[in-house]
């Protein structure tokens, strides 16, 4: 997903997605893409390290992306964890 996001924003990435090694911070004039970085907040939050943060430099919003690969038996457990954290 990180590789695809870089390609979408025309940021240089490896030609092959399966050889991609995400850097902690990658940016161009439009966006900053942060990988596995902690979000600093005014309140204490346990789950404050999303997988990807897309920070739009022009319009100023941030998109937080948290990914998980689930097996069918763990889907409801992971959904509950996300809701109650």
C-alpha positions, 0 to 999 in steps of 0.5 A, spaced: 500 500 500 505 504 501 508 503 494 502 504 491 501 511 495 508 513 493 506 512 485 499 515 486 503 522 488 508 521 483 514 520 488 520 516 486 519 508 488 522 502 486 519 499 480 517 492 483 512 493 489 515 486 492 522 489 493 519 496 496 522 498 503 518 504 506 522 510 508 520 513 515 519 520 511 518 521 504 515 527 501 514 532 495 512 539 494 504 536 495 505 531 500 509 528 506 508 520 507 510 518 513 511 510 515 510 507 522 511 514 526 508 516 532 502 521 532 503 526 538 497 528 541 495 532 547 492 526 550 495 519 552 493 514 547 495 507 547 494 506 539 498 512 536 502 509 531 498 508 524 502 505 519 501 510 514 500 518 515 499 522 508 499 529 510 497 534 504 501 540 504 497 545 500 490 543 503 493 541 510 488 535 512 492 528 514 490 521 512 491 516 517 492 509 515 492 503 519 493 496 516 492 489 518 492 482 515 486 478 518 484 471 518 477 470 518 477 467 525 480 474 527 476 479 524 471 480 529 477 481 534 481 486 530 474 490 529 473 490 536 480 492 538 480 498 533 473 501 535 475 500 543 482 503 543 
